[in-house]
């Protein structure tokens, strides 16, 4: 269940900022998270929330709770229902 439209630059920056840890006063993601944003978008578009969390966390066979929460927010932004 993937989307066929490409995300806007604004949406990719939002995905990157979420992955980086959006908080008050932080307006831009780090370079690493900005670079991951297109891949995070693609994974989230497939509905694989756990894979998004793992990609944010570093892909070492699991994800921490913070990265799982970020993945859920990204998945909501993408607008695709997520599965495991």
N, C-alpha and C positions, 0 to 999 in steps of 0.2 A: 504494500500500500504506500507507494511513494508519490510525491508531487512531481509534476512535470515542469513547473515554473521555477526559474532561478530566483533566489532570494536577492533582495535589494542590498546595496552596500550598508544602508542604515540597519537593516535587519541582521546582517552578518556582524556588524559592530555590536549590536545588542546581544547576540549569542556569545560573542567573545567576552563582553563585559560580564555577563552572567557566569560564564565559565571561570573568569578571572576572580570573581568574588565581588559583585556589585555591592557597594555600601555608600553611605552618605559622604559626599565630597569626592568620590572617585568617578571620573567622567570618561576615562579611557582604559581599555584593557592593556595588559602587557603585550609585548611582541609575540611571545610564545602562544598565548591564548588567541591573539588575532590571527595567527597562522593556522591554528586548529579550527577556526570558525567554519570554513567551508566544509571540512570533513564532518564536524559535529552536526552541521545542518543536514548533510546527506544521510548520516546515520540516524538522526532524529526523524527525518522524513520517512525512513523505512519502518519506524515504529519501535525500534530496538532501544528502549530507554536504558536498559542495563549496559548495553554497548556504549551508549553516550557517556554514562557515568564512568565506565572503565577508561574511555578515551580521555576524559577530563582528568582523572586520577593518575593516569600514566600507563594504563594498560598492563598492569602486573598481575593479572589474574583475579582482579576484584576491585572494588571501589569503596571508599570510606562513605560515611553517612552524609557528609557535606557535599561530596560529589554526586551522590544519589539525588540529593535535594536540588542541586543545580541542574541535573539532567531532567528532572521533572519540570522545572521551570522552562528550560529550553524546549522540551517536547510540547509544552503548552503554547509557547511562542510559535512553534512550527505549525501547530494546529492539526497534528496527526495523533490519533489515539495510539498509545504505546502498549507494547507487549514485552515479555521477557526476552 
